[in-house]
Amino acid sequence: MTAGLAATALAAALAVPAQAHGEGRTPHWEPKKTGTDVRFRGLAAVSRNTAWLAGTGGTVLRTTDGGEHWRTVSPPGAQDLQFRDVEAFDARRAVVLAIGEGESSRVYRTDDGGATWTETFRNTDPRAFYDCLTFFDPRHGLAMSDPVDGKFRILSTEDGGRSWNVLPNDGMPPALEGEAGFAASGQCLVSSGRRDVWLATGGAARARVLHSADRGLTWTATDTPVPAGDPARGVFALAFRDRSHGIAVGGDYRADQPSPTAAATTGDAGRRWTPAAHPPPAYRSGVAWLPHSRRAALAVGPTGTDLTTDGGRTWRTVDTGSFDTVDCTPDRGCWAAGEKGRVARLEN
């Protein structure tokens, strides 16, 4: 697809003119200077003006003016941690997850825009490794760890992340040998509505998606057509526009390895997954539905951004810049973030 056709397709997906006021402007990623070179795999878009970033070196940034200025609001003493997920409720309230084995996995919460933070969870089990967070509403949320004693471990909060409890694993199916989650974009655990949540896996013989309709108490596992069979392959990110319709993206994160069939869709809450007829051309680590669209979504990865306008059946490359994660908001604010402090907002 030519650059012009790709831009026109993106403009149509966003329901804006391909050209604005004769100036030749088309939807595109507009870079925003963050003043840092850390890698941001955690992104929470609140609106077109407000967004949170979480990355290496215990770094958390926040903007409230559309990315023109970023304020460093990192938790004190967190410089040795890797933040891989952030979930924000507004410009003042957010929860961030640090990943790693044992006590490296931690959760922090702020209620004042990052001026102060409270550590609300520190993992004390050396076998656990937490990857992702998600919230159903401002009070109820979950975090997931790679398998412990042969099953994925789920952490639950009912007070907005101020306290956490490990859920019983009776309703969790056994993990496959070598199966784990990928802390690549904060999208290996996602929710839709008040009770439905999905967990993406890889690293085993089959890449699976697990679904719970009761906030993580019981789960069902379904195989996907996304490449597996290696610790570097699997489903890296999920996005659901409602409790039925979802997209999975992933592949093989190694730059020298191909990623065929690296995207799939479901229309029945994850009971069945169908491979994309024309998937993205390479590994993708993040995915998000475009605002107010039933069929358009963006997928991002180190080699570019792809657009679908048919619910994930076919994808077209619209940008070749490197991003790890993407998030969109109801007021048509789409943000992307990645390596070397790279952040951008989708502009028309």
GIPEPE-V200951 format. One record per helix or strand. SS is the DSSP state (H for helix, E for strand). FROM is the first residue (numbers start at 1). TO is the last residue. Records with the same first field share a line. If there is no record, write none. Layout:
SS = FROM-TO ; FROM-TO
This chain:
H = 3-13 ; 56-58 ; 102-104 ; 339-341
E = 28-31 ; 40-45 ; 51-55 ; 59-63 ; 71-72 ; 82-88 ; 94-101 ; 106-110 ; 118-122 ; 129-135 ; 141-148 ; 151-157 ; 165-166 ; 171-171 ; 180-180 ; 189-192 ; 196-200 ; 202-202 ; 208-212 ; 218-218 ; 220-223 ; 233-240 ; 246-252 ; 263-266 ; 274-275 ; 278-278 ; 286-289 ; 297-301 ; 304-308 ; 314-314 ; 316-319 ; 325-329 ; 333-337 ; 343-347
